[in-house]
Amino acid sequence: MKVYTYSEARQKLSKLLEVARNEEVIIKKRSGEFFSITYRKPPASPLDVKGLKTKAKTQDILRAVEESRSGKTRT
């Protein structure tokens, strides 16, 4: 844990954020208040999904999409 004064933190914010990636950073104000900075990973996107292995070929997928749009099914 590293402790910086408010003035140091203002001057070295970029460095301070890099340090916070690995450990907690404390900023101490002259008034005696303490503030903590910790790193958080960005939340994962709900659109990040793993791919699937399939034997379907591109043409099979395109045909299925076309059929679903036209309302017809192949027999």
C-alpha positions in Angstrom: 0.0 0.0 0.0 1.4 3.4 -1.0 0.4 6.6 0.6 0.5 10.0 -1.3 -0.4 13.4 -0.1 -3.2 15.2 -2.1 -0.6 17.4 -3.8 1.6 14.5 -4.8 -1.5 12.6 -6.1 -2.5 15.6 -8.2 0.9 16.0 -9.7 1.5 12.3 -10.3 -2.0 11.0 -11.2 -0.9 9.0 -14.2 1.8 7.2 -12.2 -0.5 6.8 -9.2 -3.1 5.0 -11.4 -0.4 2.6 -12.7 0.6 1.8 -9.1 -3.1 1.2 -8.3 -3.2 -1.7 -10.8 -1.0 -3.7 -8.5 -1.7 -2.4 -5.0 -4.0 -0.1 -3.0 -3.1 3.6 -3.2 -4.1 5.9 -0.3 -4.4 9.7 -0.7 -4.2 11.7 2.5 -5.6 15.2 2.6 -4.3 17.9 4.8 -7.6 17.8 6.7 -6.7 14.2 7.8 -9.1 12.5 5.5 -8.0 9.4 3.6 -9.2 8.1 0.3 -8.4 4.7 -1.3 -7.8 4.0 -5.0 -8.0 0.4 -6.2 -8.0 -1.0 -9.7 -11.1 -2.8 -11.0 -11.2 -4.7 -14.3 -13.8 -3.4 -16.7 -17.0 -5.5 -16.6 -17.3 -8.1 -19.4 -19.6 -7.3 -22.2 -22.8 -9.4 -22.4 -21.9 -9.7 -26.1 -18.7 -11.5 -25.4 -19.7 -15.1 -26.0 -17.6 -18.1 -26.8 -17.8 -19.4 -30.3 -19.1 -22.9 -31.1 -17.5 -25.6 -33.1 -19.9 -27.0 -35.7 -19.8 -28.9 -38.9 -22.2 -26.4 -40.6 -20.8 -24.8 -43.7 -21.4 -21.1 -44.6 -23.8 -22.2 -47.3 -25.9 -24.2 -44.7 -26.1 -21.2 -42.4 -27.1 -18.8 -45.2 -29.8 -21.2 -46.4 -31.2 -21.5 -42.9 -31.3 -17.7 -42.5 -33.0 -17.4 -45.9 -35.6 -20.1 -45.0 -36.3 -18.4 -41.6 -37.0 -15.1 -43.3 -39.2 -16.6 -46.0 -41.2 -18.8 -43.6 -40.5 -21.9 -45.8 -38.8 -25.0 -44.5 -36.8 -27.5 -46.5 -38.0 -31.1 -46.4 
